[in-house]
Amino acid sequence: NGKEYDVYTGEKKFDENVLELPIVGIMNGAFHSSGGVKDIYIPDSYEYFESDAFVGCTTIENYFVSDNHKSYKSVDGVLYSKDGLSLFSYPYGRRSVYNVVDGTKNILSGAFKSSTVKEVILPESIENIESYAFYMAKQLVKVNIPSKITEIKEFTFNTCASLREVDFSEGLEVVGEYAFQHCQLLNTFTFPSSLRELKTSSFEQITSIEHLVLNEGLEIIGDFAFAYNEYIEEITFPSTLKTIGKYAFMQNYRLKELKLVEGIQELQEGSFFYNTALTKVNIPASLHTIGFKSFSMSENGVKEYVVSENSNYFTTVDGIVYSKDLKELLLAPITCNFTNGHYQVLDGVEKIGSHAFYNNDSLKSITLPSSLKFIGKAPFYITNLNKINYSGDIEDFKKIEAEDEIFTSSTSNDTLIVKWYQTNDYAMVSIVTCNDGTYSII
């Protein structure tokens, strides 16, 4: 409008306890981390207020608003919408228990963000808690979720580093992405039977849980949902669970035995990746998909796979997990002690799965059937494999496909370049013996 305005950058520190604002609005970050201010007075001329305007101002204790203001009102120093239906901003410097006013329906985005509140009691009138509402409220210890809340949205309680207790009510159906990520001390909660889905990283890096009980009714556990929870020793799975997402329980270092129950259908890639204490896994009849690296990278390796006799998808032969039709070799436990270090893959097998023989140091040689068509990623990773016998001719051997490049023919007729086996640093496959001769590998 051709007028000049002074812009406050947030750098000045105030000695006074009061700051008067003769302005029409405040943008996010305008007073970021400004110290010394306890009370904010908002005149009628003030038209809009972005939620992060005073973020980091840890001395603010009250917001005061004129009774004639058209958009906001102050209730005991807390900023609400004029109609009282929405809580807009809680003063950052109040270190106490706060009872949200009964009749409030909405906790707006950033309302308690970075505040020092100790406990928030939400009334049953609350219908909506927006994303980031409690983000980085690092002094928050306890909160309740009212029964009208069907979804906890993304980042709602992310990085609430002191949060220990959450009271979930029946009616909650979804916990959103990153909702409780980095809440390291959270250990007191019970999932309601209404809960259906835990989304990506919803409880990632919760390091205080030893026994995790998942509710009957839960169907989906999202990617990384409980990753890096290093103190979980036992998990109770519900019969309603259908899918465990990618790396959902990655690096749960104390989990020793996996007790999957009937009902589970799918383990996606890396679902229990790098669980270093995991030694025993049961495979229920309902499970039809085991993703790449689902059980890989444990320190010692899984010693036993127990497949249900009623499974239509998997079976075991001498302890090794095959598909029910015996066309795919999926998993060999680390305890397989092969006679003279040799294993002969069953005739008719068409695929060897990724990491199939992971960390089995007793494997020194293997016979592959001529029926083999496909090899997954690094099936012999960290083994002592040094010799391959193939039941067909060399030209058929070269035709075996894989997710990554496997075989590259050299200019020499008796030499092969092989890139798929990935044994450990101290042993390599050096020879492939086929029906029509023995070939060196480089």
C-alpha positions as CSV (number, residue, x, y, z in Angstrom):
1,N,0.0,0.0,0.0
2,G,3.0,2.3,-0.3
3,K,3.5,2.3,3.4
4,E,6.6,1.3,5.3
5,Y,6.4,-1.2,8.2
6,D,8.9,-2.2,10.8
7,V,9.5,-6.0,10.8
8,Y,10.5,-7.7,14.1
9,T,13.0,-10.4,13.4
10,G,12.9,-12.2,16.8
11,E,16.5,-11.3,17.7
12,K,15.7,-8.7,20.4
13,K,15.5,-9.8,24.1
14,F,13.1,-7.9,26.3
15,D,13.7,-6.8,29.9
16,E,10.0,-5.8,30.3
17,N,7.3,-8.3,31.3
18,V,4.8,-6.9,28.8
19,L,4.9,-6.5,25.1
20,E,2.2,-4.5,23.4
21,L,1.5,-5.3,19.7
22,P,0.1,-2.4,17.6
23,I,0.0,-4.6,14.5
24,V,-2.6,-6.4,12.3
25,G,-1.0,-9.9,12.3
26,I,1.9,-12.1,13.3
27,M,3.6,-14.6,11.0
28,N,5.2,-17.9,12.0
29,G,8.5,-17.5,13.8
30,A,8.2,-13.7,14.2
31,F,9.1,-13.9,17.9
32,H,11.0,-17.2,17.8
33,S,12.7,-17.9,21.1
34,S,12.4,-14.3,22.3
35,G,13.0,-14.2,26.0
36,G,11.7,-12.1,28.9
37,V,8.1,-11.7,27.8
38,K,5.4,-13.1,30.1
39,D,2.2,-11.6,28.9
40,I,1.0,-11.0,25.3
41,Y,-1.8,-8.4,24.8
42,I,-3.7,-8.7,21.5
43,P,-5.7,-5.6,20.5
44,D,-8.8,-5.5,18.3
45,S,-6.7,-4.4,15.3
46,Y,-5.0,-7.8,15.3
47,E,-6.6,-9.9,12.6
48,Y,-4.6,-13.1,12.3
49,F,-2.2,-15.1,14.4
50,E,-0.1,-18.0,13.0
51,S,0.5,-20.8,15.5
52,D,4.3,-20.7,15.5
53,A,4.5,-16.9,16.0
54,F,5.9,-17.2,19.5
55,V,7.4,-20.7,19.3
56,G,10.3,-21.2,21.7
57,C,9.2,-18.2,23.9
58,T,9.4,-20.2,27.1
59,T,8.6,-17.3,29.4
60,I,5.1,-16.5,28.1
61,E,2.4,-17.3,30.7
62,N,-0.7,-15.5,29.4
63,Y,-2.4,-14.3,26.3
64,F,-4.8,-11.4,26.8
65,V,-7.5,-10.5,24.3
66,S,-10.0,-7.6,24.1
67,D,-13.6,-8.6,24.8
68,N,-14.4,-7.0,21.4
69,H,-12.0,-9.1,19.4
70,K,-13.8,-10.7,16.5
71,S,-11.6,-13.9,16.2
72,Y,-10.1,-14.8,19.6
73,K,-10.7,-14.8,23.3
74,S,-8.6,-15.5,26.3
75,V,-9.7,-18.0,28.9
76,D,-7.5,-17.8,32.0
77,G,-4.7,-16.7,29.7
78,V,-5.1,-19.5,27.1
79,L,-5.9,-18.4,23.6
80,Y,-9.2,-19.8,22.2
81,S,-11.3,-19.1,19.1
82,K,-14.0,-16.5,19.7
83,D,-16.7,-19.2,19.8
84,G,-14.7,-21.2,22.3
85,L,-14.8,-24.3,20.1
86,S,-11.1,-24.3,19.3
87,L,-8.0,-24.1,21.5
88,F,-5.5,-22.1,19.5
89,S,-2.4,-21.6,21.6
90,Y,-1.3,-22.6,25.1
91,P,1.3,-20.3,26.7
92,Y,4.7,-21.9,26.3
93,G,5.9,-21.0,29.8
94,R,3.2,-22.6,31.9
95,R,4.6,-25.7,33.6
96,S,1.5,-27.2,35.2
97,V,-1.5,-29.4,34.6
98,Y,-4.1,-27.9,32.3
99,N,-7.8,-28.8,32.0
100,V,-9.0,-27.9,28.5
101,V,-12.3,-26.0,28.8
102,D,-15.3,-28.3,28.6
103,G,-17.2,-27.7,25.3
104,T,-14.0,-27.3,23.3
105,K,-14.1,-29.4,20.1
106,N,-10.8,-28.8,18.4
107,I,-7.2,-28.7,19.5
108,L,-5.6,-26.9,16.6
109,S,-2.2,-27.6,15.0
110,G,0.6,-26.4,17.1
111,A,-1.7,-25.6,20.1
112,F,0.8,-27.1,22.6
113,K,3.8,-27.3,20.4
114,S,7.1,-26.8,22.2
115,S,5.1,-25.9,25.4
116,T,6.3,-26.9,28.9
117,V,2.9,-28.1,30.1
118,K,3.2,-31.2,32.3
119,E,-0.2,-32.8,31.8
120,V,-3.2,-32.0,29.6
121,I,-6.7,-33.2,30.5
122,L,-9.0,-33.2,27.4
123,P,-12.8,-33.2,27.9
124,E,-15.1,-35.6,26.1
125,S,-16.3,-32.7,24.0
126,I,-13.1,-32.9,21.9
127,E,-13.7,-34.2,18.4
128,N,-10.5,-33.3,16.6
129,I,-6.9,-33.0,17.5
130,E,-4.9,-31.7,14.5
131,S,-1.4,-32.8,13.4
132,Y,1.5,-31.3,15.4
133,A,-0.8,-30.3,18.2
134,F,1.6,-31.5,20.9
135,Y,4.8,-31.6,18.8
136,M,8.0,-31.3,20.9
137,A,6.1,-30.7,24.2
138,K,9.1,-32.1,26.0
139,Q,7.8,-31.7,29.5
140,L,4.4,-33.4,28.9
141,V,4.1,-36.5,31.0
142,K,0.5,-37.6,30.7
143,V,-2.4,-37.1,28.3
144,N,-5.8,-38.7,27.6
145,I,-7.5,-39.2,24.2
146,P,-11.3,-38.7,24.4
147,S,-13.7,-41.2,22.8
148,K,-14.7,-39.0,19.9
149,I,-11.2,-39.0,18.5
150,T,-11.1,-41.7,15.7
151,E,-7.6,-40.8,14.4
152,I,-4.5,-39.4,16.0
153,K,-3.0,-37.5,13.2
154,E,0.6,-37.3,11.9
155,F,3.3,-35.9,14.3
156,T,0.7,-35.1,17.0
157,F,2.9,-36.2,19.9
158,N,6.2,-36.5,18.1
159,T,9.2,-35.9,20.3
160,C,7.3,-35.6,23.6
161,A,10.5,-36.8,25.3
162,S,8.9,-37.0,28.8
163,L,5.6,-38.6,27.9
164,R,5.1,-41.7,29.9
165,E,1.3,-42.3,30.0
166,V,-1.4,-42.1,27.3
167,D,-5.0,-43.0,28.1
168,F,-6.6,-44.2,24.9
169,S,-10.4,-44.4,24.7
170,E,-12.6,-46.8,22.8
171,G,-13.4,-45.3,19.4
172,L,-9.8,-44.7,18.3
173,E,-9.3,-46.4,14.9
174,V,-6.0,-45.1,13.5
175,V,-2.7,-43.8,14.9
176,G,-1.1,-41.6,12.2
177,E,2.4,-41.4,10.8
178,Y,5.1,-40.4,13.3
179,A,2.4,-39.7,15.9
180,F,4.4,-40.9,18.9
181,Q,7.9,-41.2,17.3
182,H,10.7,-40.3,19.7
183,C,8.6,-40.6,22.8
184,Q,11.3,-42.6,24.5
185,L,9.8,-42.9,27.9
186,L,6.2,-43.9,26.9
187,N,5.4,-47.2,28.6
188,T,1.9,-47.0,30.0
189,F,-0.9,-47.4,27.6
190,T,-3.5,-49.9,26.4
191,F,-4.7,-50.0,22.8
192,P,-8.5,-50.0,22.6
193,S,-10.3,-52.8,20.7
194,S,-11.5,-50.2,18.1
195,L,-7.9,-49.6,16.9
196,R,-7.5,-50.9,13.3
197,E,-4.2,-49.4,12.0
198,L,-0.9,-48.2,13.2
199,K,0.7,-46.1,10.4
200,T,4.3,-45.5,9.4
201,S,6.7,-44.9,12.4
202,S,3.8,-44.3,14.7
203,F,5.7,-45.7,17.7
204,E,9.2,-45.7,16.4
205,Q,12.0,-45.4,19.0
206,I,9.8,-46.1,22.1
207,T,12.6,-47.5,24.3
208,S,10.8,-48.2,27.5
209,I,8.4,-51.0,26.6
210,E,9.3,-54.6,27.5
211,H,6.1,-56.5,26.8
212,L,4.1,-55.1,23.9
213,V,0.4,-56.1,23.8
214,L,-1.4,-55.4,20.5
215,N,-5.2,-55.3,20.7
216,E,-7.6,-57.7,19.1
217,G,-9.1,-55.7,16.2
218,L,-5.8,-54.4,14.9
219,E,-5.3,-55.3,11.2
220,I,-2.3,-53.3,9.9
221,I,1.0,-52.4,11.4
222,G,2.7,-49.9,9.2
223,D,6.3,-49.5,8.0
224,F,8.8,-48.8,10.9
225,A,5.9,-48.7,13.4
226,F,7.9,-50.1,16.3
227,A,11.4,-49.9,14.8
228,Y,14.4,-49.3,17.1
229,N,12.5,-50.3,20.3
230,E,15.4,-51.9,21.9
231,Y,13.8,-53.1,25.1
232,I,10.9,-55.1,23.7
233,E,11.3,-58.7,24.9
234,E,7.9,-60.1,24.1
235,I,5.1,-59.2,21.6
236,T,1.5,-60.4,21.9
237,F,0.0,-60.4,18.4
238,P,-3.8,-60.4,17.8
239,S,-5.6,-62.9,15.6
240,T,-7.1,-60.0,13.6
241,L,-3.7,-58.8,12.4
242,K,-3.3,-59.2,8.6
243,T,-0.1,-57.2,7.6
244,I,3.2,-56.2,9.2
245,G,4.8,-53.5,7.2
246,K,8.4,-52.9,6.0
247,Y,10.9,-52.9,8.9
248,A,8.0,-52.5,11.4
249,F,10.0,-54.2,14.2
250,M,13.5,-53.5,12.9
251,Q,16.3,-53.6,15.6
252,N,14.2,-54.9,18.5
253,Y,17.4,-56.3,20.0
254,R,15.9,-58.2,22.9
255,L,13.2,-60.1,21.1
256,K,14.1,-63.8,21.3
257,E,11.1,-65.6,20.0
258,L,8.5,-64.6,17.5
259,K,5.0,-65.9,18.3
260,L,2.9,-65.1,15.2
261,V,-0.7,-66.2,15.6
262,E,-3.2,-67.5,13.1
263,G,-4.6,-64.7,11.0
264,I,-1.4,-63.0,10.0
265,Q,-1.1,-63.0,6.2
266,E,1.9,-60.9,5.2
267,L,5.3,-60.0,6.4
268,Q,6.7,-57.2,4.3
269,E,10.4,-56.6,3.6
270,G,12.6,-56.5,6.7
271,S,9.6,-56.7,9.1
272,F,11.9,-58.2,11.8
273,F,15.2,-57.1,10.3
274,Y,18.3,-57.1,12.5
275,N,16.6,-58.5,15.7
276,T,19.9,-59.7,17.0
277,A,18.5,-62.0,19.7
278,L,15.8,-63.7,17.6
279,T,16.4,-67.4,17.4
280,K,13.0,-69.0,16.9
281,V,10.1,-68.1,14.5
282,N,6.8,-69.9,14.0
283,I,5.0,-69.6,10.7
284,P,1.2,-70.0,11.1
285,A,-1.0,-71.5,8.4
286,S,-2.5,-68.1,7.4
287,L,0.9,-66.6,6.5
288,H,1.3,-66.5,2.7
289,T,4.1,-63.8,2.2
290,I,7.5,-63.6,3.8
291,G,9.3,-60.5,2.5
292,F,13.0,-60.1,1.8
293,K,15.1,-59.7,4.9
294,S,12.2,-60.4,7.2
295,F,14.4,-62.2,9.7
296,S,17.9,-61.3,8.3
297,M,20.9,-59.8,10.0
298,S,20.4,-61.2,13.5
299,E,23.7,-61.6,15.3
300,N,23.6,-65.4,15.4
301,G,20.7,-66.1,13.1
302,V,17.4,-67.8,13.4
303,K,17.9,-71.4,14.6
304,E,14.5,-72.8,14.1
305,Y,11.5,-72.2,11.8
306,V,8.3,-73.9,12.9
307,V,5.8,-74.2,10.1
308,S,2.2,-75.1,10.8
309,E,1.1,-78.5,9.5
310,N,-2.0,-76.8,8.1
311,S,-0.1,-74.3,6.0
312,N,-1.1,-74.2,2.3
313,Y,1.9,-71.9,1.6
314,F,5.0,-73.3,3.3
315,T,6.5,-76.5,4.5
316,T,9.9,-77.6,6.0
317,V,12.2,-80.3,4.6
318,D,15.0,-81.2,7.0
319,G,14.4,-77.9,8.8
320,I,14.6,-75.7,5.7
321,V,11.5,-73.7,4.7
322,Y,10.2,-74.4,1.2
323,S,7.0,-73.2,-0.6
324,K,4.3,-75.8,-0.2
325,D,4.7,-76.9,-3.9
326,L,8.4,-77.3,-3.3
327,K,9.2,-74.8,-6.1
328,E,10.9,-72.2,-3.9
329,L,13.5,-72.5,-1.2
330,L,13.0,-69.6,1.2
331,L,14.8,-69.9,4.5
332,A,17.5,-72.2,6.0
333,P,18.0,-71.8,9.7
334,I,21.6,-71.1,10.9
335,T,21.6,-74.4,12.8
336,C,21.4,-76.5,9.6
337,N,24.6,-78.7,9.8
338,F,25.1,-79.9,6.3
339,T,26.9,-83.3,5.9
340,N,30.5,-82.5,4.7
341,G,29.3,-78.9,4.3
342,H,27.2,-79.9,1.2
343,Y,23.5,-79.2,0.5
344,Q,21.5,-80.5,-2.5
345,V,18.6,-78.3,-3.4
346,L,15.5,-80.4,-4.1
347,D,14.8,-81.3,-7.8
348,G,12.0,-79.2,-9.2
349,V,12.9,-76.0,-7.3
350,E,12.6,-73.0,-9.5
351,K,13.6,-70.2,-7.2
352,I,16.0,-69.6,-4.3
353,G,14.9,-66.8,-2.1
354,S,16.9,-63.7,-1.0
355,H,19.2,-64.4,2.0
356,A,18.0,-68.0,2.0
357,F,21.2,-69.4,3.6
358,Y,22.1,-66.2,5.4
359,N,24.9,-66.6,8.0
360,N,25.1,-70.4,7.7
361,D,28.8,-71.0,8.0
362,S,28.5,-74.7,7.6
363,L,27.5,-74.4,4.0
364,K,30.6,-75.0,1.8
365,S,29.2,-76.5,-1.4
366,I,25.7,-76.7,-3.0
367,T,24.0,-78.6,-5.8
368,L,21.5,-76.6,-7.8
369,P,18.9,-78.4,-9.9
370,S,18.5,-77.9,-13.6
371,S,14.9,-76.7,-12.9
372,L,16.3,-73.5,-11.2
373,K,15.1,-70.3,-13.0
374,F,15.6,-67.5,-10.5
375,I,17.9,-66.5,-7.6
376,G,17.0,-63.8,-5.2
377,K,19.4,-61.2,-3.6
378,A,22.5,-62.6,-1.9
379,P,21.1,-66.0,-1.0
380,F,24.5,-67.2,0.3
381,Y,25.5,-64.0,2.2
382,I,27.9,-64.7,5.0
383,T,28.5,-68.4,4.3
384,N,31.6,-70.4,3.4
385,L,30.3,-71.5,0.0
386,N,33.2,-72.2,-2.4
387,K,31.8,-74.7,-4.9
388,I,28.6,-75.0,-7.0
389,N,27.4,-78.1,-8.7
390,Y,24.8,-77.6,-11.4
391,S,22.6,-80.4,-12.7
392,G,22.4,-79.0,-16.2
393,D,24.8,-77.6,-18.9
394,I,26.7,-74.4,-18.7
395,E,24.4,-72.5,-21.2
396,D,21.4,-73.3,-19.1
397,F,23.3,-72.2,-16.0
398,K,23.9,-68.8,-17.7
399,K,20.2,-68.3,-18.3
400,I,19.2,-68.3,-14.6
401,E,17.7,-64.9,-13.8
402,A,17.8,-62.8,-10.7
403,E,16.7,-59.4,-9.2
404,D,20.2,-58.2,-9.8
405,E,22.7,-59.2,-12.5
406,I,24.0,-62.7,-11.8
407,F,26.2,-64.1,-14.5
408,T,28.4,-62.2,-17.1
409,S,30.2,-64.4,-19.6
410,S,33.9,-63.7,-20.1
411,T,35.7,-64.1,-23.4
412,S,37.1,-67.4,-22.2
413,N,35.0,-70.5,-22.7
414,D,36.0,-72.0,-19.3
415,T,35.6,-68.9,-17.2
416,L,32.6,-67.2,-15.7
417,I,32.1,-63.9,-13.9
418,V,29.6,-64.4,-11.1
419,K,28.1,-61.5,-9.1
420,W,25.3,-63.0,-7.1
421,Y,26.6,-65.2,-4.4
422,Q,28.0,-62.7,-2.0
423,T,29.8,-65.0,0.4
424,N,31.9,-63.5,3.2
425,D,35.2,-61.8,2.9
426,Y,37.3,-64.9,3.4
427,A,35.7,-67.4,1.1
428,M,34.6,-67.3,-2.5
429,V,32.9,-69.6,-5.0
430,S,35.7,-70.6,-7.3
431,I,34.3,-73.5,-9.3
432,V,31.0,-74.4,-11.0
433,T,30.7,-78.0,-12.1
434,C,28.1,-78.7,-14.8
435,N,27.2,-81.7,-16.9
436,D,29.5,-80.5,-19.7
437,G,32.5,-79.5,-17.7
438,T,34.0,-77.6,-14.8
439,Y,34.4,-73.8,-15.0
440,S,36.4,-71.4,-13.0
441,I,34.7,-68.3,-11.5
442,I,36.1,-64.8,-11.2
